[in-house]
Amino acid sequence: MLQYAVAVHVRHVALAAAQDAAIAAAVGGDWSAAAANDLAGIASMTSGVTVSPSGAGGAQVVVTVHAEVLQVFPIGDFDVTVSAAAPVDRFVPQPARP
């Protein structure tokens, strides 16, 4: 039960990190710092954490977070991979609007 609780907690924090990073990237902010800030709280429970943005220059940004959950008991593999998307913030001048 404890292993599952740790895995669920890591998943929730990783999802929050992906969402924050996607929003930051969509407005041209520092997506890496946004993700690192959230993921710092679970550093002792994970290894092999990667944060990968995609879709730069398009209509939306997708950020994927992958983390390997450390095992409390050797009962399985608890890797977490979550993604979040945000629309890219762009200015549309008045004459170009419908």
C-alpha positions in Angstrom: 0.0 0.0 0.0 2.8 2.4 0.9 4.5 1.9 -2.5 1.3 2.7 -4.4 0.8 5.9 -2.2 4.3 7.1 -3.1 3.7 6.4 -6.8 0.4 8.3 -6.8 2.0 11.2 -5.0 4.8 11.3 -7.6 2.3 11.2 -10.4 0.3 14.1 -9.0 3.4 16.3 -8.5 4.7 15.4 -12.0 1.4 16.4 -13.5 1.5 19.7 -11.7 5.0 20.2 -12.9 4.0 19.4 -16.5 1.0 21.8 -16.3 3.1 24.7 -14.8 5.9 24.1 -17.4 3.4 24.1 -20.3 1.8 27.3 -19.2 5.2 29.0 -18.7 6.4 27.8 -22.2 3.1 29.0 -23.8 3.7 32.5 -22.6 7.4 32.5 -23.4 8.6 32.0 -19.8 11.1 29.7 -18.2 9.5 26.3 -18.5 12.5 24.5 -17.0 12.5 26.5 -13.8 8.7 26.1 -13.5 9.0 22.3 -13.7 12.1 22.2 -11.4 10.4 24.2 -8.7 7.5 21.6 -8.5 9.7 18.6 -8.9 12.1 19.6 -6.1 9.5 18.4 -3.6 9.8 14.8 -4.8 13.5 14.6 -5.6 14.0 12.1 -2.8 11.3 9.8 -4.1 12.4 9.7 -7.8 15.3 9.2 -10.1 15.8 9.6 -13.8 13.5 12.6 -14.0 13.2 14.2 -17.5 11.1 17.1 -18.7 10.6 17.4 -22.4 8.7 20.3 -24.2 7.5 19.9 -27.7 5.4 22.0 -30.2 7.4 25.2 -29.9 6.4 27.5 -32.7 3.0 25.8 -33.1 -0.5 26.5 -31.7 0.2 24.7 -28.5 3.0 23.5 -26.3 3.1 20.0 -24.8 5.4 19.2 -21.9 6.0 15.6 -20.9 7.5 14.6 -17.5 8.9 11.2 -16.9 10.1 9.9 -13.5 11.2 6.6 -12.1 9.6 6.1 -8.6 12.0 4.7 -6.1 10.9 1.4 -4.7 9.9 1.1 -1.1 9.4 -2.6 -1.5 10.6 -4.6 -4.5 7.1 -5.4 -5.9 7.2 -3.9 -9.4 8.2 -1.0 -11.6 6.5 2.3 -10.9 7.6 4.7 -13.7 5.4 7.8 -14.2 4.9 9.6 -17.5 2.5 12.5 -17.7 1.9 15.2 -20.3 0.2 18.6 -20.2 -0.6 21.0 -23.0 -1.3 24.8 -23.2 -2.2 27.0 -26.1 0.5 29.4 -27.2 -0.2 33.0 -26.3 0.0 35.1 -29.4 -1.1 38.6 -30.3 -3.5 39.0 -33.2 -3.8 42.6 -34.5 -7.3 44.1 -34.8 -7.5 44.1 -38.7 -6.6 40.4 -38.8 -9.4 39.3 -36.4 -12.6 37.9 -37.9 
